Amino acid sequence: MRKLSFILFGLLIVSANYAFAEDHAKVAIGHAKEAASASKPSDAVHHAGAALDHALAGSISEKGVTKAHLSAGAEELEKAIDQGNLGQLDLAVAHSNAALEHLNAAAEEKAKNKK
């Protein structure tokens, strides 16, 4: 149920911000970095949730490899949130780092496609 809430919240953000040219991948990267360096499970959950919202928002408007990396990053962020909610900081951080790899790859792919 909580995952569904995050997904619906992400879709709400997309619909509200669709007209703005915000680079969701970059914002998601910033929050994923915060989640990966969190010292408390609650901080990891907070930042992973924010990163998840932006990763989902970005994946709606992207295609191909960029979309695949954003989706994979979102899956890792969901796992980070789950582990953080269980009080497992080490696992939440590990999933946040995995998400960060995918989000960075998505940003690189998007930059490459703009050229």
N, C-alpha and C positions, 0 to 999 in steps of 0.2 A: 504494500500500500504506500509506503514511504517513497519507493522508487517512482511509482506512478505520480505521486504529488510533485516530485522534482521534475519529472518530464513535463507534466502539465504546466508547472510554473515556468519552465524553460520555454515552452510554446507561447505562453502569455507574454514573456519578455520579447520573444521574436516578433509577435504581432504588434506589440507596443513600440518596438524600436526598428521595425522593418524599414522605415523611411530614412533612418540615419545610416551613414556610411562607417559604422564602427567595425573595426576588425576584431571579431569575436575570438579568433585564434590567439591574438596577442594578449587580450584581456584574460582569456582562459589560462594562458601560460603564466601570467603574473600571479594569479590565484593558486595555480598548481604548485608554483615555486614556494608560496607561503605555506601551502598544505604539506609540502615535502620537508619543510624546515620547522614544522610545528613542534612545540614542546609539550603540548597537551592534546589528548584525543579530541576535545571539543573544538580546539582551534583547527585541527586537521579537518574535522567534519565541516566547519563553517567555510573554510576556504575551498575545500573540495566541492562543496555544494555550489559555491559561486562559480568555480571553474566549470562545473558540469552544466550549469545554465548557459554559459557562453559557448561551450563546446557543442551543445545541442542546437543552440541558435545558429552557430556557424555551419553546422552540418546540414541544416535545412537549405541554405542557399548555395552550398558548394557542390561540386561534382567530382567524380573520379577518385584519384588517389588522395586528394585533399579531404574529401568527404569520408573516405575509408579510415584515414588516420584520426579525424575528429570523432568518428563513431567509436573507434577502438579506444581512444582516449576517454570518451564518455563512459565506456564500460569499466575501465580501470578506476575512474573517479567514483562510480557507483560502488565498486568494491572497497575503495578507500573510505567512503562514507559508512558502509556497513561495518567495517572493521573498527573505525573510530567510534561508532555508536556502541560497539561491544567493549570499548576501552582498550583496544589493541593498537596502541600508538605505532609500534614498529611495523605492523602489517599495513596500517593506514598510510604510513610514510612510504613504504615499499610500493604500494599501488599508486600513490601520488607520483612517485618517480617514474613508474612505468607509463602513467598517463602523460607526464611531462615529455617523455621521449616521443610519444605519438603526436602530441600537440606541436612540438618543435618541428617534427617532420611535416606536419600539415602546413605550418607557416612557411617552411622552406619551399614546399611544393607550390604553394600559392604564389610566393614571390617569383619562383621560376616561371610559372605560367603567365605572369604579368609582363614579362620581358618580351 
